[in-house]
Every structure is written in C-alpha cells, then in structure tokens.
Amino acid sequence: MVETEQAPPDRTGGAKKQCPKCKEWIHKNATICPHCRSQQPPPIWAVVAALLIVLIVFIWISRSCATCTSPTANRTDGRQVNGTSAPQTDLEVTASLSNSRVGADAAGVRSHFFDVEVNNKAEHETTVYVVIYAKNDTVIPPRRTAWPMPGFLFRGVNTSRGQLTPSDITRTWHSRDEFSRGWKVSLPSGGAEKMTGALPLNESSEHEAWRGQPLDPRATYIDWQVWVFSQNGRLAYQRSYSK
C-alpha cells in the first residue's frame, strides 16, 4: 500500500501548499517560502487571468486597426492605358490627353501642344490639380519637362536630371504654393473642363546634369503621364500615354 504525504493541519484554518524547492508545507498565499526563502510561482488562476487580459487587448487593437483605412482608399476602376493601371479614388475624377501636335507658339517658340480634359463624375463639386509630365529617354541628353510651369513643379524636388514622380509632388505639397501644384480646376458634379497646353521643345537642356548640351531637334516627347491631385496633395488619378 502506497502512502501519500498529507499537508499538516493549519491552526489558522487556511489551506497549505508545498514549496517546490524545499518541499516544506507553507501557507497557500505565501509568495516567499519562510524556510528556504525561495520565490513561489504565481497561482494558476493568476496566470490564466493575465493571458485572458493579453488576449482581450490584442483583439481590441486588431479590430481598431481594421477600421483605420477607408474601404474606398484603394479602389480602382480596373482600366489599363497602354499597359499602365489608372487608379481611381473616391474623388471620381478622370483626365485624358488628346490632339498631340508639334508647332510654334505665338512667340515663334517650337513646342509640343496637347489638349487635356478633366471630368468630375462625383455627385459633389470637386477641386483638383492637374500635372502633365512628359519625356523622351531614347536620346542623350534626355528630353524631360512638366506642365504647367515646369520650373515651379521641379522646385523642391532636388532633381538635377528632370525626373519627377507623383510621390515627389505629394511629399513637397504643403511647402508648395498654388503655382507649383499644377493646373487648378474646380468642377461641379458631372462637369468637365478642357485646356490646351504646350511643352517647350528647347534646343538645349535646362537640367543641371546636362545644362547647355544640345538636344536632338527630331526628338519630341513620347512618354506622357497625367496626374490629378486632391486638395491635400493625394494622388487621385493617373494615366499613361506612349507614342
């Protein structure tokens, strides 16, 4: 017959537990053994309670983060323009280029003309900024510029080669004035506006990396980007054209 060790009676009426280190019987609520002075492990109920608290906090944080991003923030209209996706945000604004041609302006400056049209498909009035970026990287020096007012658009981007991206404009948006944000267009619901623009076909490069070097007069702009920005500088629409 196997005998098991029983806890000695406690004169105070409290239950006892056995110290895992010295095996002496001590009070169940003791945190330090009075015999060997060793730290006692926490009771099982305390461990379970701590785990439940951690689990509840984790679930609460996960649900909070899931609502941080609007479901329309990444919505696209699924179109493909010359192999490039054209994202459409909740602003519901589109833009397009047409009637590209080379000629001379009123001052006799050789330029690449185009028509740009902006449409507001939203049920409310919308104000946006439109930027055109065009280039021809098949020649050296490359031909690169932007519209309107390329000097203002390139300002603050810290580029010596005429490179420009939507993120460059968004990143510097709040340090830009109205002239360096693009063509400002205010459209009523369902409204549209069209404008004729021109990109200069300079005889020499104005970018720092190739300043003064002659540009190929036969090389016009062959890669075009249309960018539409919201009033807070967020890219709302983009479209690519290749000649």
C-alpha positions in Angstrom: 0.0 0.0 0.0 1.4 3.4 -1.0 1.0 6.2 1.4 0.8 9.8 0.2 2.1 12.8 2.2 -0.7 14.9 3.5 -0.5 18.6 4.4 -0.2 19.1 8.1 -3.2 20.9 9.7 -3.1 24.7 9.7 -4.1 26.1 13.1 -5.3 29.3 11.4 -7.7 27.3 9.3 -6.1 28.2 6.0 -5.1 25.8 3.3 -1.4 25.0 2.6 0.8 24.3 -0.3 4.2 22.6 -0.7 7.2 24.7 -1.6 8.6 23.3 -4.9 12.1 23.8 -3.7 12.5 22.6 -0.1 9.2 20.6 0.0 8.1 22.2 3.2 4.4 23.0 3.7 3.7 26.7 3.7 0.6 28.9 3.6 -1.2 28.8 0.2 -0.9 32.6 -0.2 2.8 32.8 0.7 4.9 34.4 -2.1 8.3 33.6 -0.3 9.0 30.3 1.5 9.7 31.1 5.1 12.0 28.0 5.3 14.3 28.4 2.2 13.4 32.0 1.2 12.7 30.9 -2.4 10.2 32.9 -4.6 7.0 31.0 -5.1 5.4 30.6 -8.5 2.1 32.5 -9.1 -1.1 30.6 -8.7 -2.7 29.1 -11.8 -5.6 31.4 -11.7 -3.3 34.4 -11.9 -1.6 33.1 -15.0 -4.9 32.4 -16.7 -6.2 35.8 -15.8 -3.1 37.5 -17.3 -3.4 35.5 -20.5 -7.0 36.5 -20.8 -6.2 40.2 -20.4 -3.5 40.0 -23.1 -5.9 38.2 -25.5 -8.6 40.8 -24.9 -6.2 43.7 -25.6 -4.9 42.0 -28.7 -8.4 41.5 -30.1 -9.3 45.2 -29.4 -6.2 46.5 -31.1 -6.8 44.3 -34.2 -10.4 45.5 -34.6 -9.4 49.1 -34.1 -6.7 48.9 -36.8 -9.0 47.2 -39.3 -11.2 50.4 -39.4 -8.2 52.8 -39.8 -8.3 52.7 -43.6 -11.3 53.6 -45.6 -12.5 50.8 -47.9 -12.6 53.2 -50.8 -9.0 54.4 -50.3 -7.5 51.8 -52.7 -10.5 51.5 -55.1 -9.6 51.3 -58.8 -11.7 51.4 -61.9 -9.7 48.5 -63.4 -8.7 50.3 -66.6 -5.5 49.7 -68.4 -4.0 52.5 -70.5 -1.1 51.4 -72.6 -0.2 48.7 -70.1 -0.4 51.0 -67.1 -3.2 50.8 -64.5 -5.2 54.0 -63.9 -6.3 54.1 -60.3 -9.5 55.9 -59.4 -10.0 57.1 -55.9 -13.2 58.3 -54.1 -12.8 61.7 -55.8 -14.2 60.1 -59.0 -12.2 62.4 -61.3 -10.7 61.4 -64.6 -8.3 63.1 -67.0 -7.3 62.5 -70.6 -4.9 63.8 -73.3 -5.7 64.3 -77.0 -4.7 66.1 -80.1 -0.9 66.0 -79.6 0.9 68.0 -82.2 4.2 69.9 -82.8 4.2 73.6 -83.8 5.2 77.1 -82.9 3.5 79.3 -80.2 2.6 83.0 -80.6 6.2 83.9 -79.9 7.6 81.5 -82.5 8.9 79.0 -79.9 8.8 75.4 -81.1 6.5 73.4 -78.8 4.6 70.2 -78.4 0.9 71.1 -78.0 -1.8 68.9 -76.4 -5.4 69.1 -75.1 -6.1 68.0 -71.6 -9.7 67.3 -70.3 -10.8 66.7 -66.7 -14.1 65.2 -65.8 -15.8 65.1 -62.4 -18.1 62.0 -62.0 -18.8 62.6 -58.3 -22.1 63.9 -57.0 -20.5 67.0 -55.5 -18.2 69.8 -56.6 -14.5 68.9 -56.7 -11.3 70.9 -56.9 -8.2 69.2 -58.1 -4.7 70.0 -59.5 -3.6 68.5 -62.9 0.1 67.9 -63.8 1.5 66.6 -67.1 4.9 65.0 -67.1 6.5 64.2 -70.5 9.9 62.8 -71.5 11.9 61.1 -74.2 14.7 58.9 -72.7 15.7 57.4 -76.1 18.2 60.3 -76.7 21.1 61.7 -74.7 20.6 64.2 -73.1 17.0 63.1 -72.5 14.2 65.5 -73.1 12.1 65.9 -69.9 9.7 68.6 -68.8 6.4 69.1 -67.0 3.3 71.3 -67.3 2.3 73.8 -66.2 5.3 75.9 -65.3 8.0 73.2 -65.1 10.3 75.5 -63.1 7.7 75.6 -60.3 6.9 71.9 -60.5 10.5 70.8 -60.2 11.2 73.2 -57.4 11.9 71.5 -54.1 12.3 68.0 -55.6 16.1 68.3 -55.7 16.5 66.7 -59.1 19.3 67.5 -61.5 18.1 65.3 -64.3 14.5 66.4 -64.7 13.0 63.4 -63.0 9.6 63.8 -61.4 7.1 61.4 -59.8 3.7 61.8 -58.1 5.3 61.0 -54.7 7.7 63.9 -55.2 4.8 66.3 -55.6 2.9 64.8 -52.7 5.9 64.8 -50.4 6.5 68.5 -51.0 2.8 69.5 -51.3 2.5 71.6 -48.2 5.6 73.6 -49.0 4.3 74.5 -52.5 2.2 77.5 -53.5 -0.7 77.4 -55.9 1.6 77.9 -58.9 3.8 74.8 -58.2 0.9 72.4 -57.6 -0.4 72.2 -61.1 -3.4 73.4 -63.1 -6.1 74.1 -60.5 -9.6 73.0 -61.7 -12.9 73.4 -59.9 -15.7 71.2 -61.3 -19.4 70.9 -60.4 -20.9 67.5 -60.2 -20.8 65.9 -63.7 -18.8 68.8 -65.0 -15.8 68.9 -67.4 -13.2 71.3 -68.4 -10.7 71.3 -71.3 -7.5 73.3 -71.8 -4.7 73.4 -74.5 -1.2 73.2 -73.1 2.2 73.3 -74.6 5.6 71.7 -73.7 8.7 73.6 -74.9 11.0 71.8 -77.4 14.2 73.5 -76.2 17.3 73.5 -78.3 19.5 72.7 -75.3 19.0 71.0 -71.9 18.0 73.1 -68.9 18.6 70.4 -66.4 21.7 70.7 -64.2 23.2 67.4 -65.3 23.3 68.4 -69.0 22.9 72.1 -68.8 23.6 73.7 -72.1 24.1 70.5 -74.0 22.2 70.4 -77.4 19.0 68.4 -77.6 18.1 66.3 -80.7 15.7 68.6 -82.6 14.0 65.5 -84.0 13.2 64.1 -80.5 9.8 65.1 -79.3 8.0 63.8 -76.2 7.0 60.2 -76.5 6.1 59.2 -72.9 3.4 61.1 -71.1 1.9 61.0 -67.6 -1.3 62.7 -66.5 -1.6 63.1 -62.7 -4.5 64.5 -60.8 -4.0 65.5 -57.2 -6.6 66.3 -54.5 -6.6 69.5 -52.5 -4.4 67.8 -49.8 -1.9 66.5 -52.3 -3.1 62.9 -52.6 -2.8 61.3 -56.0 -6.4 60.8 -57.1 -5.9 59.7 -60.7 -3.1 58.9 -63.2 -2.9 57.8 -66.8 0.0 56.9 -69.1 0.4 57.5 -72.8 3.2 56.2 -75.1 3.7 57.3 -78.6 
